[in-house]
Amino acid sequence: MEILTGENNKTLRQKSLPVKHINAEVRSLIEQMKEVIRQNNGVGLAAIQIGEPTRIIICEIDDKFYTFINPEIIKFFPETSVIEEGCLSLPNIYGEVERPKKITLKAINFDGKKVKMKAFGLLARVIQHELDHLDGVLFIDKAKKITKQTRKTAAL
Ligand code: NI
């Protein structure tokens, strides 16, 4: 499975649509996303990055795996931080992005249950980055200092 790349990629720039029914097709898409994130050493992935314009994001942090279907951030806490981000869809590009440190998220999980949770630290950062993908927004649209380099930390 290939990851779409490029800041001008038309698919990456489109808005993803909500999931209506959590069926076998949706679950198989999530399994594919899981494989892609592991093969590429990522910490987060949105379905659109593998060409599916569907509102699903996954995150894997410290061996903990999260699936969020139709995610919505219902609260941004006021305190922000500036952290360098990368993205599997923008290889070798990094940029410092300011985002709220803490959020409240509403979503549906892999089992089809509604979840509401507070997230902070890396998880809050990854969720915000992935949610932007669902609206066709890439981190470089928000980054202040962009650098090109081959290295390094896991990409979102
Ligand atoms: Ni990304």
Residues whose N, C-alpha, C, O or C-beta is under 5 A from the ligand:
A	BS01	NI	G86 C87 L88 L156
